[in-house]
């Protein structure tokens, strides 16, 4: 579709709209295999092996082809963004949250473009695009807006999260939680077999987690 020439640009016949970028060979191959896994013959599905191991373009960690995603970002910024605050920043590959979101946005748009009716594309416009832009604005704020990519503001907190003392504190909390689920009395028992303080009461059944269910090891009864 061509747009009318602007005043003073009589010979300008640039396209009014730019087509959605086609995926590269590796991404199309991934989609082809996923199509076989979903609706191929039994022999074709067996030849694919474990479907859990197939690359999924909407999950970029499993299907690496950044060139297609970069084309999608350039296309999206041109076709869908008017206010600069809605632009996907040029440094998007250095923002993991944007990499994940752009991959899913691209997958949904590709599927909508291949549909035999306009419903999927209307939903993409109505839900996917506004939700993506709003989440991006909320997360990015004004970072990387004018001066290029900025260091990760949350780097300090993330580093403290990975520190040994914080990790050990979480492990202790996880262990205590598992003990409490397996035996409600275990959480209140002193460590190293020390006797519990206070008067002794009637013994309670010992519980154990088996396949996600609490089981009374004395009677074999499965408890809700």
Residue pairs with C-beta under 8 A, 6 or more apart in sequence:
1 15
1 16
1 17
2 13
2 14
2 15
2 16
3 14
3 15
3 16
5 11
5 12
5 13
6 12
17 79
18 75
18 78
18 79
20 72
20 75
20 109
20 110
20 113
21 68
21 71
21 72
21 74
21 75
22 28
23 31
23 57
23 65
23 68
23 110
24 65
24 67
24 68
26 63
26 64
26 65
27 57
27 63
27 65
27 68
30 54
30 55
30 56
30 57
30 63
31 57
31 110
33 48
33 54
33 55
34 54
34 56
36 44
36 45
36 48
37 45
37 48
37 51
37 54
40 48
45 51
48 54
54 62
55 62
55 63
56 62
56 63
57 63
57 65
57 68
57 103
57 106
57 107
58 103
58 104
58 106
58 107
58 108
59 100
59 103
60 69
60 99
60 100
60 103
66 93
68 106
69 99
69 102
69 103
69 106
70 93
72 102
72 105
72 106
72 109
73 88
73 92
73 102
76 88
76 105
77 87
77 88
80 86
80 129
81 87
81 88
84 145
85 137
85 145
86 133
86 136
86 137
88 98
88 102
88 136
89 95
89 98
89 140
89 144
89 145
89 149
90 148
90 149
91 144
91 148
91 149
92 98
92 99
92 102
93 99
94 149
95 140
95 144
97 139
98 136
101 132
101 135
101 136
105 128
105 129
105 132
108 124
108 128
109 121
109 124
109 128
111 120
112 120
112 121
112 123
112 124
113 121
115 121
143 150
143 153
144 150
152 158
160 166
176 187
178 209
179 186
179 187
180 186
180 187
181 207
181 209
181 214
182 207
182 208
182 209
183 206
183 207
183 208
184 204
184 207
185 204
185 206
188 196
189 196
190 196
190 197
205 216
205 217
205 218
205 219
206 216
206 217
206 218
207 214
207 215
207 216
207 217
207 223
208 214
208 215
208 217
209 215
213 222
213 223
214 222
214 223
214 224
215 221
215 222
215 223
216 223
